[in-house]
């Protein structure tokens, strides 16, 4: 559970708001009788940081964490009664970070030890998302045994993927807490989070920098990377394109003083968007042409909305816009 909560904390710290995050947790750790610190989840034995705390919004918990619900979140095939807070409201400009962790094996991941999702299921869900224009790019990360097999069936464009271990290989834990008696975080996720701690919202670190930081000896397994479906060079792809919130800014041409004075009818309220300025009848055409030009320039810009779908799906256990 600390795996998913650690990722959740990181993307929030880098600027992605809860409104753009779908968090799925089995939520059986913080209140488990074996937990000597009720209501808290820690990622290291020192317990310096409570990952659960008060500032957390869980969208799907307990028995809501199912294969069906996960697929429905990705594809947008939701019942009308499902609130917007549980929907992935993305479009063709959205960059999506999907993180999964739990117990798995060759091309499958368990959900709550009751059911499994296969590599084919995720691949087909991503294809539906592509056909429905629900993403611009996807970064898929998974931490489980034989994790790299889970992205082996992807076939949709603009998907970058990484996993914690290769076929036939286990993924291992990093830290054990003797007071609780269990491992509290996995090694792959621990070192990814350690790398991300050195980044901020304006970081120039790239996805290639992240992948170069992988150390199989420290992690205890061999992480994998799949980039053949991804168009951009990894050296030119910032980690904040997926892990961070990207502020959208509209570039408009400068309006001369005469136009501003006539359009505003006097003093201009700087907090009021240009599109709300009241133009006199004689100036409406000129103002309309200018605003139309700015809208066309805006459409030509490449702007992304970062979204995270984060799920912890088994055992002690992904941009809403």
C-alpha contacts under 8 A as a table, 3 or more apart, distances in Angstrom:
res1	aa1	res2	aa2	distance
1	X	4	X	5.57
1	X	5	X	6.33
1	X	25	X	7.34
1	X	27	X	7.72
1	X	29	X	7.17
1	X	41	X	7.80
1	X	184	X	7.87
1	X	185	X	7.70
1	X	312	X	6.10
1	X	316	X	6.51
1	X	317	X	5.16
2	X	5	X	4.97
2	X	6	X	5.69
2	X	41	X	6.49
2	X	42	X	6.46
2	X	43	X	5.46
2	X	51	X	7.10
2	X	184	X	6.38
2	X	185	X	5.69
3	X	6	X	5.29
3	X	7	X	6.53
3	X	43	X	7.72
3	X	101	X	7.18
3	X	185	X	5.72
3	X	186	X	6.79
3	X	189	X	6.13
3	X	190	X	7.63
3	X	312	X	7.55
4	X	7	X	5.18
4	X	8	X	6.10
4	X	25	X	7.99
4	X	99	X	7.56
4	X	100	X	7.59
4	X	101	X	7.16
4	X	310	X	6.21
4	X	311	X	6.22
4	X	312	X	5.70
5	X	8	X	4.79
5	X	9	X	6.08
5	X	51	X	5.99
5	X	52	X	7.13
6	X	9	X	5.20
6	X	10	X	6.26
6	X	43	X	7.49
6	X	51	X	6.71
6	X	193	X	7.08
7	X	10	X	5.03
7	X	11	X	6.28
7	X	99	X	7.96
7	X	193	X	7.13
7	X	310	X	7.47
8	X	11	X	5.54
8	X	12	X	6.27
8	X	23	X	7.65
8	X	310	X	6.95
9	X	12	X	5.24
9	X	13	X	6.06
9	X	51	X	7.25
10	X	13	X	5.08
10	X	14	X	6.26
10	X	193	X	7.43
10	X	196	X	7.28
10	X	197	X	7.74
10	X	243	X	7.57
11	X	14	X	5.07
11	X	15	X	6.45
11	X	16	X	5.60
11	X	243	X	5.14
11	X	244	X	5.81
11	X	245	X	7.96
11	X	308	X	7.63
12	X	15	X	5.23
12	X	16	X	4.84
12	X	17	X	5.83
12	X	18	X	7.28
12	X	244	X	7.67
13	X	16	X	7.34
13	X	200	X	7.97
14	X	200	X	5.95
14	X	201	X	5.08
14	X	240	X	7.48
14	X	243	X	6.67
14	X	244	X	4.65
14	X	245	X	6.47
15	X	201	X	6.64
15	X	244	X	5.21
15	X	245	X	4.41
15	X	246	X	7.66
16	X	20	X	6.29
16	X	21	X	7.34
16	X	243	X	7.57
16	X	244	X	5.61
16	X	245	X	4.42
16	X	306	X	6.80
16	X	307	X	7.06
16	X	308	X	7.88
17	X	20	X	5.49
17	X	21	X	6.80
17	X	245	X	7.61
18	X	21	X	5.00
18	X	22	X	7.74
18	X	57	X	6.89
19	X	85	X	7.06
19	X	320	X	5.61
19	X	321	X	6.34
20	X	88	X	7.95
20	X	306	X	7.34
20	X	307	X	5.11
20	X	308	X	6.50
20	X	319	X	4.67
20	X	320	X	3.65
20	X	321	X	4.99
21	X	307	X	5.96
21	X	308	X	4.80
21	X	309	X	5.87
21	X	310	X	7.48
21	X	318	X	6.94
21	X	319	X	6.52
21	X	320	X	5.75
22	X	58	X	7.57
22	X	59	X	5.93
22	X	60	X	7.87
22	X	86	X	6.85
22	X	87	X	7.71
22	X	88	X	7.23
22	X	308	X	6.36
22	X	309	X	4.81
22	X	310	X	6.21
22	X	318	X	5.84
22	X	320	X	7.03
23	X	57	X	7.30
23	X	58	X	5.23
23	X	59	X	5.28
23	X	60	X	6.42
23	X	309	X	6.20
23	X	310	X	5.01
23	X	311	X	5.96
23	X	318	X	7.03
24	X	58	X	6.35
24	X	59	X	5.99
24	X	60	X	4.58
24	X	61	X	5.80
24	X	65	X	6.25
24	X	309	X	7.97
24	X	310	X	6.22
24	X	311	X	4.57
24	X	312	X	6.29
24	X	313	X	7.57
25	X	58	X	6.91
25	X	60	X	6.26
25	X	61	X	4.84
25	X	62	X	6.64
25	X	65	X	6.83
25	X	311	X	6.15
25	X	312	X	5.38
25	X	313	X	6.69
25	X	317	X	6.80
26	X	60	X	7.97
26	X	61	X	5.07
26	X	62	X	4.29
26	X	63	X	7.22
26	X	65	X	6.43
26	X	112	X	7.26
26	X	312	X	6.87
26	X	313	X	6.42
26	X	314	X	7.45
26	X	316	X	7.60
26	X	317	X	5.27
27	X	30	X	6.68
27	X	31	X	7.84
27	X	61	X	5.94
27	X	62	X	5.89
27	X	317	X	6.72
28	X	31	X	6.01
28	X	32	X	5.76
28	X	62	X	7.34
28	X	316	X	6.49
28	X	317	X	6.60
29	X	32	X	4.94
29	X	35	X	6.87
29	X	41	X	7.33
29	X	316	X	6.22
29	X	317	X	7.09
30	X	35	X	6.72
30	X	37	X	7.61
30	X	38	X	5.56
30	X	39	X	4.54
30	X	40	X	5.28
30	X	41	X	5.96
30	X	52	X	7.75
31	X	35	X	6.90
31	X	38	X	5.49
31	X	39	X	5.84
32	X	35	X	5.41
32	X	38	X	7.48
33	X	36	X	7.41
34	X	180	X	6.45
35	X	38	X	5.98
35	X	180	X	5.78
36	X	179	X	7.13
36	X	180	X	6.23
37	X	40	X	5.69
37	X	41	X	7.77
39	X	52	X	7.15
39	X	53	X	7.47
40	X	50	X	5.86
40	X	51	X	7.06
40	X	52	X	5.42
40	X	53	X	6.36
41	X	50	X	5.59
41	X	51	X	5.44
41	X	52	X	5.37
41	X	53	X	7.95
42	X	45	X	7.44
42	X	47	X	5.48
42	X	48	X	7.72
42	X	49	X	6.29
42	X	50	X	5.25
42	X	51	X	5.83
42	X	52	X	7.82
42	X	184	X	6.88
43	X	47	X	7.08
43	X	49	X	7.64
43	X	50	X	7.98
43	X	51	X	7.42
43	X	175	X	7.81
43	X	184	X	5.44
43	X	185	X	5.61
44	X	47	X	5.65
44	X	48	X	7.75
44	X	175	X	6.09
44	X	176	X	7.52
44	X	177	X	7.11
44	X	184	X	6.44
44	X	185	X	7.32
45	X	175	X	6.90
45	X	176	X	6.58
45	X	177	X	4.76
45	X	178	X	7.63
45	X	184	X	7.83
47	X	50	X	6.85
50	X	53	X	5.59
52	X	55	X	7.53
52	X	56	X	6.54
53	X	56	X	6.85
58	X	61	X	6.58
59	X	85	X	7.30
59	X	86	X	5.93
60	X	64	X	5.45
60	X	65	X	5.86
60	X	86	X	7.65
61	X	64	X	5.40
61	X	65	X	5.80
62	X	65	X	5.89
63	X	66	X	6.91
64	X	69	X	7.13
65	X	69	X	6.65
65	X	70	X	7.19
65	X	111	X	7.31
65	X	112	X	7.70
65	X	313	X	6.93
66	X	69	X	5.30
66	X	70	X	6.23
66	X	111	X	6.30
66	X	112	X	7.82
66	X	115	X	7.89
67	X	70	X	5.14
67	X	71	X	6.21
67	X	111	X	6.78
67	X	115	X	7.38
67	X	116	X	7.06
67	X	117	X	6.13
68	X	71	X	5.28
68	X	72	X	6.10
69	X	72	X	4.95
69	X	73	X	6.07
70	X	73	X	5.20
70	X	74	X	6.46
71	X	74	X	5.21
71	X	75	X	6.13
71	X	122	X	7.65
71	X	125	X	6.41
72	X	75	X	5.22
72	X	76	X	5.48
72	X	77	X	4.97
72	X	78	X	5.87
73	X	76	X	5.34
73	X	77	X	7.07
73	X	78	X	7.14
73	X	86	X	7.62
73	X	87	X	5.91
73	X	88	X	5.82
74	X	88	X	6.64
74	X	125	X	6.68
74	X	126	X	7.47
74	X	129	X	6.97
75	X	125	X	6.14
75	X	126	X	7.60
75	X	128	X	6.20
75	X	129	X	5.50
75	X	134	X	7.90
76	X	87	X	6.99
76	X	88	X	6.64
76	X	89	X	7.83
78	X	82	X	6.54
78	X	87	X	7.62
79	X	82	X	5.64
80	X	83	X	7.88
82	X	86	X	6.67
82	X	87	X	7.48
83	X	86	X	5.71
83	X	87	X	6.96
84	X	87	X	5.11
84	X	89	X	7.80
85	X	320	X	7.71
87	X	320	X	6.69
88	X	319	X	6.18
88	X	320	X	4.70
88	X	321	X	7.52
89	X	319	X	6.29
89	X	320	X	4.76
89	X	321	X	5.54
90	X	93	X	7.69
90	X	94	X	5.74
90	X	134	X	5.33
90	X	135	X	6.47
90	X	307	X	7.99
90	X	319	X	5.34
90	X	320	X	6.24
90	X	321	X	6.19
91	X	94	X	5.54
91	X	133	X	5.72
91	X	134	X	4.19
91	X	135	X	5.36
91	X	136	X	7.45
92	X	133	X	4.80
92	X	134	X	5.22
92	X	135	X	4.53
92	X	136	X	4.86
93	X	135	X	6.11
93	X	136	X	4.92
93	X	302	X	7.86
93	X	303	X	6.54
93	X	304	X	5.23
93	X	305	X	6.46
94	X	134	X	7.19
94	X	135	X	4.86
94	X	136	X	5.06
94	X	137	X	6.93
94	X	304	X	5.24
94	X	305	X	4.58
94	X	306	X	5.99
94	X	307	X	6.99
94	X	319	X	6.19
95	X	135	X	5.99
95	X	136	X	5.39
95	X	137	X	4.81
95	X	138	X	5.79
95	X	139	X	7.84
95	X	241	X	7.03
95	X	242	X	6.13
95	X	304	X	6.00
95	X	305	X	5.82
95	X	306	X	4.89
95	X	307	X	6.13
95	X	319	X	6.94
96	X	135	X	6.79
96	X	136	X	7.86
96	X	137	X	6.35
96	X	138	X	4.74
96	X	139	X	6.23
96	X	242	X	6.37
96	X	306	X	5.93
96	X	307	X	4.73
96	X	308	X	5.68
96	X	309	X	7.35
96	X	318	X	7.04
96	X	319	X	5.99
97	X	138	X	5.86
97	X	139	X	4.80
97	X	140	X	6.03
97	X	141	X	7.75
97	X	242	X	5.60
97	X	243	X	7.02
97	X	306	X	7.59
97	X	307	X	6.10
97	X	308	X	4.66
97	X	309	X	6.11
97	X	310	X	7.93
97	X	318	X	5.62
98	X	138	X	7.31
98	X	139	X	6.19
98	X	140	X	4.83
98	X	141	X	6.18
98	X	308	X	5.97
98	X	309	X	4.77
98	X	310	X	5.94
98	X	318	X	3.77
99	X	140	X	6.10
99	X	141	X	4.82
99	X	142	X	5.66
99	X	308	X	7.81
99	X	309	X	6.32
99	X	310	X	4.85
99	X	311	X	6.18
99	X	318	X	5.60
100	X	141	X	6.46
100	X	142	X	4.73
100	X	143	X	6.44
100	X	310	X	6.26
100	X	311	X	5.02
100	X	312	X	5.93
100	X	313	X	7.35
100	X	318	X	7.72
101	X	142	X	5.66
101	X	143	X	4.80
101	X	144	X	5.74
101	X	311	X	6.62
101	X	312	X	5.04
101	X	313	X	6.34
101	X	314	X	7.63
102	X	109	X	6.90
102	X	110	X	6.80
102	X	111	X	7.76
102	X	143	X	7.00
102	X	144	X	5.68
102	X	312	X	5.91
102	X	313	X	5.34
102	X	314	X	4.65
102	X	315	X	6.56
102	X	317	X	6.75
103	X	109	X	6.01
103	X	110	X	5.63
103	X	144	X	5.75
103	X	145	X	6.79
103	X	313	X	7.88
103	X	314	X	5.69
103	X	315	X	6.66
104	X	107	X	7.85
104	X	108	X	5.58
104	X	109	X	4.09
104	X	110	X	5.67
104	X	144	X	5.56
104	X	145	X	5.44
104	X	146	X	7.08
104	X	147	X	7.35
105	X	108	X	5.43
105	X	109	X	6.47
105	X	144	X	7.49
105	X	145	X	5.47
105	X	146	X	5.29
105	X	147	X	7.13
106	X	145	X	7.95
106	X	146	X	5.70
106	X	147	X	7.59
106	X	149	X	5.89
106	X	150	X	7.44
106	X	167	X	6.60
106	X	168	X	7.45
107	X	118	X	5.54
107	X	119	X	4.99
107	X	120	X	7.96
107	X	146	X	7.70
107	X	147	X	7.71
107	X	149	X	5.00
107	X	150	X	4.82
107	X	152	X	7.98
108	X	116	X	6.21
108	X	117	X	5.54
108	X	118	X	4.30
108	X	119	X	6.04
108	X	150	X	6.56
109	X	116	X	5.42
109	X	117	X	5.38
109	X	118	X	6.51
109	X	144	X	7.75
110	X	113	X	5.56
110	X	114	X	7.13
110	X	115	X	5.77
110	X	116	X	4.31
110	X	117	X	6.45
110	X	313	X	6.75
110	X	314	X	5.66
111	X	114	X	6.01
111	X	115	X	5.29
111	X	116	X	5.55
111	X	117	X	7.30
111	X	313	X	4.81
111	X	314	X	4.87
112	X	115	X	6.95
112	X	313	X	5.82
112	X	314	X	4.25
112	X	315	X	6.01
112	X	317	X	7.20
113	X	116	X	7.80
113	X	314	X	5.80
113	X	315	X	6.45
117	X	121	X	6.29
117	X	122	X	7.50
118	X	121	X	5.12
118	X	122	X	6.66
118	X	150	X	7.20
119	X	122	X	5.39
119	X	123	X	6.15
119	X	149	X	7.21
119	X	150	X	4.62
119	X	151	X	6.22
119	X	152	X	7.09
119	X	153	X	6.02
119	X	154	X	7.83
120	X	123	X	5.04
120	X	124	X	6.05
120	X	153	X	5.97
120	X	154	X	7.72
121	X	124	X	5.32
121	X	125	X	6.15
122	X	125	X	4.98
122	X	126	X	6.17
122	X	154	X	7.77
123	X	126	X	5.23
123	X	127	X	6.31
123	X	151	X	7.44
123	X	153	X	5.91
123	X	154	X	4.64
123	X	155	X	6.75
123	X	156	X	7.56
124	X	127	X	4.96
124	X	128	X	6.27
124	X	154	X	7.80
125	X	128	X	5.11
125	X	129	X	6.31
126	X	129	X	4.92
126	X	130	X	6.23
126	X	154	X	7.84
126	X	156	X	6.70
127	X	130	X	4.97
127	X	131	X	6.18
127	X	155	X	7.39
127	X	156	X	5.40
128	X	131	X	5.09
128	X	132	X	6.10
129	X	132	X	5.14
129	X	133	X	5.98
129	X	134	X	4.96
129	X	135	X	6.69
130	X	133	X	4.99
130	X	134	X	6.04
130	X	135	X	6.48
130	X	156	X	6.90
130	X	157	X	7.77
131	X	134	X	7.78
133	X	136	X	7.70
135	X	138	X	6.95
136	X	158	X	7.10
136	X	304	X	7.70
137	X	158	X	4.96
137	X	159	X	5.84
137	X	160	X	7.83
138	X	158	X	6.47
138	X	159	X	4.77
138	X	160	X	6.19
139	X	159	X	5.97
139	X	160	X	4.82
139	X	161	X	5.68
139	X	242	X	6.84
140	X	159	X	7.35
140	X	160	X	6.20
140	X	161	X	4.54
140	X	162	X	6.33
141	X	161	X	5.84
141	X	162	X	4.99
141	X	163	X	5.67
142	X	147	X	6.08
142	X	148	X	7.87
142	X	150	X	7.93
142	X	162	X	6.69
142	X	163	X	4.88
142	X	164	X	6.57
143	X	147	X	6.04
143	X	163	X	5.91
143	X	164	X	5.06
143	X	165	X	7.73
143	X	171	X	7.30
143	X	186	X	7.86
143	X	188	X	6.79
143	X	189	X	6.88
144	X	147	X	5.02
144	X	163	X	7.80
144	X	164	X	6.51
144	X	165	X	7.28
144	X	170	X	7.47
144	X	171	X	5.76
145	X	164	X	7.47
145	X	165	X	6.16
145	X	166	X	7.94
145	X	169	X	6.26
145	X	170	X	4.35
145	X	171	X	4.74
146	X	149	X	6.01
146	X	150	X	7.84
146	X	164	X	7.52
146	X	165	X	5.05
146	X	166	X	5.00
146	X	167	X	4.75
146	X	168	X	5.86
146	X	169	X	5.36
146	X	170	X	6.04
146	X	171	X	7.29
147	X	150	X	5.64
147	X	151	X	7.97
147	X	163	X	5.06
147	X	164	X	5.63
147	X	165	X	5.18
147	X	166	X	6.30
147	X	167	X	7.43
148	X	151	X	6.03
148	X	152	X	6.88
148	X	162	X	6.89
148	X	163	X	4.83
148	X	164	X	6.76
148	X	165	X	5.80
148	X	166	X	5.14
148	X	167	X	6.65
148	X	223	X	7.40
148	X	224	X	5.87
148	X	225	X	7.84
149	X	152	X	5.10
149	X	153	X	7.96
149	X	166	X	6.96
149	X	167	X	6.22
150	X	153	X	7.21
151	X	154	X	5.57
151	X	161	X	6.67
151	X	162	X	7.87
151	X	226	X	7.81
155	X	229	X	7.30
156	X	159	X	6.86
156	X	229	X	7.00
157	X	229	X	5.11
157	X	230	X	6.47
157	X	231	X	7.97
158	X	229	X	5.47
158	X	230	X	4.35
158	X	231	X	6.06
159	X	227	X	7.28
159	X	229	X	5.54
159	X	230	X	5.20
160	X	225	X	7.80
160	X	226	X	6.07
160	X	227	X	5.18
160	X	228	X	7.91
160	X	229	X	6.76
160	X	230	X	5.53
161	X	225	X	5.79
161	X	226	X	5.11
161	X	227	X	6.69
162	X	223	X	7.06
162	X	224	X	5.41
162	X	225	X	4.41
162	X	226	X	6.23
163	X	166	X	7.79
163	X	223	X	5.43
163	X	224	X	5.25
163	X	225	X	6.75
164	X	171	X	6.45
164	X	188	X	5.75
164	X	221	X	6.82
164	X	222	X	6.52
164	X	223	X	4.29
164	X	224	X	6.55
165	X	169	X	5.84
165	X	170	X	6.44
165	X	171	X	5.91
165	X	221	X	5.32
165	X	222	X	4.90
165	X	223	X	4.78
165	X	224	X	6.58
166	X	169	X	5.50
166	X	221	X	7.53
166	X	222	X	5.96
166	X	223	X	6.59
166	X	224	X	6.62
169	X	221	X	6.87
170	X	221	X	6.90
171	X	186	X	7.58
171	X	187	X	7.67
171	X	188	X	7.67
171	X	220	X	7.14
171	X	221	X	6.07
172	X	186	X	5.91
172	X	187	X	5.98
172	X	188	X	7.86
172	X	219	X	7.47
172	X	220	X	6.48
172	X	221	X	7.52
173	X	176	X	7.84
173	X	183	X	6.12
173	X	184	X	7.55
173	X	185	X	5.85
173	X	186	X	3.84
173	X	187	X	5.07
174	X	183	X	7.06
174	X	184	X	7.61
174	X	185	X	5.84
174	X	186	X	4.98
174	X	187	X	4.32
174	X	190	X	7.09
174	X	219	X	7.98
175	X	183	X	5.47
175	X	184	X	5.85
175	X	185	X	6.05
175	X	186	X	7.36
175	X	187	X	7.82
176	X	181	X	7.08
176	X	182	X	5.66
176	X	183	X	4.04
176	X	184	X	5.87
176	X	185	X	7.98
177	X	180	X	5.47
177	X	181	X	5.74
177	X	182	X	5.94
177	X	183	X	6.13
177	X	184	X	6.60
178	X	181	X	4.72
178	X	182	X	7.05
183	X	186	X	7.64
185	X	189	X	7.28
185	X	190	X	6.57
186	X	189	X	5.64
186	X	190	X	6.04
187	X	190	X	4.96
187	X	191	X	6.29
187	X	218	X	7.78
187	X	219	X	5.20
187	X	220	X	7.48
188	X	191	X	5.50
188	X	192	X	6.31
188	X	219	X	5.53
188	X	223	X	7.90
189	X	192	X	5.05
189	X	193	X	6.06
190	X	193	X	5.23
190	X	194	X	6.10
191	X	194	X	4.78
191	X	195	X	6.19
191	X	214	X	7.71
191	X	219	X	7.51
192	X	195	X	5.17
192	X	196	X	6.25
192	X	210	X	7.53
192	X	214	X	7.99
193	X	196	X	4.90
193	X	197	X	6.17
194	X	197	X	5.29
194	X	198	X	7.35
195	X	198	X	5.77
195	X	199	X	7.52
195	X	210	X	7.06
195	X	213	X	7.43
196	X	199	X	5.25
197	X	200	X	7.79
199	X	202	X	7.88
199	X	203	X	5.44
199	X	205	X	7.20
200	X	203	X	5.12
201	X	240	X	6.83
201	X	244	X	6.35
201	X	245	X	7.62
202	X	240	X	7.88
203	X	238	X	7.87
203	X	239	X	7.98
203	X	240	X	7.22
204	X	238	X	6.23
204	X	239	X	7.83
205	X	209	X	6.15
205	X	210	X	7.69
205	X	238	X	5.80
205	X	239	X	6.11
206	X	209	X	5.10
206	X	210	X	6.58
206	X	234	X	6.78
206	X	235	X	5.81
206	X	236	X	6.61
206	X	237	X	5.35
206	X	238	X	4.10
206	X	239	X	5.04
207	X	210	X	5.02
207	X	211	X	6.28
207	X	234	X	5.51
207	X	235	X	6.68
207	X	237	X	5.81
207	X	238	X	5.92
207	X	239	X	5.28
208	X	211	X	5.08
208	X	212	X	5.96
208	X	234	X	5.09
208	X	235	X	5.37
208	X	237	X	7.78
209	X	212	X	5.05
209	X	213	X	6.32
209	X	235	X	7.61
210	X	213	X	5.26
210	X	214	X	7.17
210	X	239	X	7.82
211	X	214	X	5.57
211	X	225	X	7.76
214	X	219	X	7.73
214	X	223	X	7.16
215	X	218	X	5.46
215	X	219	X	6.09
216	X	219	X	5.02
216	X	220	X	5.61
216	X	221	X	5.34
216	X	222	X	5.10
216	X	223	X	6.95
217	X	220	X	5.28
217	X	221	X	7.13
219	X	222	X	7.58
226	X	229	X	7.65
227	X	230	X	5.11
228	X	231	X	7.70
232	X	236	X	6.92
232	X	237	X	6.75
233	X	236	X	5.35
233	X	237	X	6.50
234	X	237	X	5.02
235	X	238	X	7.77
237	X	241	X	7.01
238	X	241	X	5.40
238	X	242	X	7.86
239	X	242	X	5.83
239	X	243	X	5.90
239	X	244	X	7.40
240	X	243	X	4.72
240	X	244	X	4.17
240	X	245	X	7.00
240	X	246	X	7.62
241	X	244	X	6.10
241	X	245	X	7.61
241	X	246	X	7.18
241	X	304	X	7.57
241	X	306	X	6.71
242	X	245	X	7.86
242	X	306	X	5.73
242	X	307	X	7.27
242	X	308	X	7.83
243	X	306	X	7.25
243	X	308	X	7.73
244	X	306	X	6.49
245	X	305	X	6.98
245	X	306	X	5.43
245	X	307	X	7.96
246	X	303	X	7.97
246	X	304	X	6.48
246	X	305	X	6.15
246	X	306	X	6.46
248	X	303	X	6.49
248	X	304	X	7.67
250	X	298	X	6.00
251	X	294	X	6.90
251	X	297	X	7.21
251	X	298	X	6.51
252	X	291	X	7.84
252	X	294	X	4.93
252	X	295	X	7.97
252	X	297	X	7.64
252	X	298	X	7.99
253	X	290	X	7.65
253	X	294	X	6.58
255	X	259	X	6.25
255	X	260	X	6.35
256	X	259	X	5.46
256	X	260	X	6.33
257	X	260	X	5.11
257	X	261	X	5.99
258	X	261	X	5.27
258	X	262	X	6.18
259	X	262	X	5.26
259	X	263	X	5.88
259	X	283	X	7.80
259	X	287	X	7.61
260	X	263	X	5.13
260	X	264	X	5.84
260	X	268	X	7.84
261	X	264	X	5.35
261	X	265	X	5.75
261	X	266	X	5.52
261	X	267	X	7.34
261	X	268	X	7.90
262	X	265	X	5.14
262	X	266	X	7.17
262	X	279	X	6.64
262	X	280	X	6.86
262	X	283	X	7.29
263	X	277	X	6.04
263	X	278	X	5.63
263	X	279	X	4.10
263	X	280	X	6.39
263	X	283	X	7.00
263	X	287	X	7.55
264	X	267	X	6.51
264	X	268	X	5.73
264	X	277	X	5.60
264	X	278	X	5.84
264	X	279	X	6.56
265	X	278	X	7.35
265	X	279	X	7.48
265	X	280	X	7.90
269	X	272	X	5.45
270	X	273	X	7.56
272	X	276	X	6.59
272	X	277	X	7.59
273	X	276	X	5.54
273	X	277	X	7.23
274	X	277	X	5.45
275	X	291	X	7.37
279	X	282	X	7.90
279	X	283	X	5.84
279	X	284	X	5.40
279	X	287	X	7.33
280	X	283	X	5.36
280	X	284	X	6.18
281	X	284	X	5.39
282	X	285	X	7.27
283	X	286	X	5.35
283	X	287	X	6.08
284	X	287	X	5.15
284	X	288	X	5.80
285	X	288	X	5.00
285	X	289	X	6.18
286	X	289	X	5.25
286	X	290	X	6.40
287	X	290	X	5.12
287	X	291	X	6.16
288	X	291	X	5.17
288	X	292	X	5.89
289	X	292	X	5.04
289	X	293	X	6.19
290	X	293	X	5.17
290	X	294	X	6.40
291	X	294	X	5.02
291	X	295	X	6.18
292	X	295	X	5.12
292	X	296	X	6.33
293	X	296	X	5.18
293	X	297	X	6.30
294	X	297	X	5.00
294	X	298	X	6.13
295	X	298	X	4.95
295	X	299	X	6.28
296	X	299	X	5.15
296	X	300	X	6.39
297	X	300	X	5.13
297	X	301	X	6.64
298	X	301	X	5.33
299	X	302	X	7.83
305	X	319	X	6.24
305	X	321	X	7.14
306	X	319	X	5.37
307	X	318	X	7.28
307	X	319	X	2.95
307	X	320	X	5.95
307	X	321	X	7.17
308	X	318	X	4.29
308	X	319	X	5.94
308	X	320	X	7.73
309	X	318	X	1.12
309	X	319	X	7.92
310	X	318	X	3.95
311	X	318	X	6.50
312	X	317	X	5.70
313	X	317	X	5.66
314	X	317	X	4.71
